[in-house]
Amino acid sequence: MSRKYKFHNRGGLYFVSFATVYWLDVFVRQAYFDILTESVNYCRVEKGMELYAYCFMPSHIHLILRSRNEQPMELLRDFKKFTAKRIISGIENNPQESRKEWLLWMLKRAGKKQGNISKYQFWQHHNKPIELWSEKVIKQKVDYIHNNPVESGFVTNPVDWKYSSARNFQDDHTVLEIDDVGFLG
């Protein structure tokens, strides 16, 4: 099975999920969440990302996005590459990171398994983009994204998870802005 991103309709709306190697719970510190939010904001402004829903979990991310430039593969590739470098640097330089040696060892171990990785691998390579073609399917994916922290047992109400667009759907845009969701709001 190919690990290449499969965006057949370059202008389409997509649901994507991607995880850290070994499903490591990296996103448990504010500094690492900040890197994700800054990167999304940058991609929205500079790379043509339209963001309609998101959820940042401890080991993975869910997004519903569209590439205004019709370059979804490149957009996601650049986002993952940039965030990986920044987060690894954040781990290396965080004096409060109690798991530093272990996390770096795990990331190095994952990188050694890949012929094209020089030192560390942060993200798993596959994303399994799913094109969203109808209002019903979009709603299903938005509900899935927003309920992920509930299903994982972190919160009892989706809007209580700080890093989720469930809050945006309640007019709380304090973490990230999202694009107009029209009929989903």
C-alpha positions, 0 to 999 in steps of 0.5 A: 500500500502506497504511503503517498498522499491521495488527493484526487480532487486537488480543489476538494474538501478533505478530512485528514488525520495523522499521528505521531510515530508510535502514537506517542502522546507528545501534545501534553504541553502548552508549548507543543500545542502553540507550535501547532496553532502557529503553524495552522495560522501560518498555513491559513495566511501563507499557504492557502489553507482553508480550515473548517474543523480541527481537533488536536489530540495528545498523539494525533490531529484531525483536520477538515481542510481545503487548499485554496491553491489546489495543492493539498498534498504540498500543503500537508507535506509542508505543515507536517515537515515544519511542525516536526522540526519545530516540535523536535527542537522544542523537545530538545530545548525544553528544560521542563520536558521530563520525557526528553531523552525517552521521546528523542530516543523513540523519534530516533528509533522511528527514523532509523527504520526509514531509509529517507530519514536522517535523524528523527521521524516525528509523524507517521507517513500516512494520512488517509485523506478522505474527500468529503462530497456531501453535507451528510458526510461532512457533518459525520466527520465534524461530529467524529472530530468533535467527539474524539476527546469525549470518546477518549475520556478526556472530557464529557462535552466536546466544547470542553476540549480546548484544542477543538473547533467544537468551541468555534462552533459555539462562537469561541475563537480564542485558540484558532480561527476557522473558515465559515462552515455555512450549514454546519454552524 
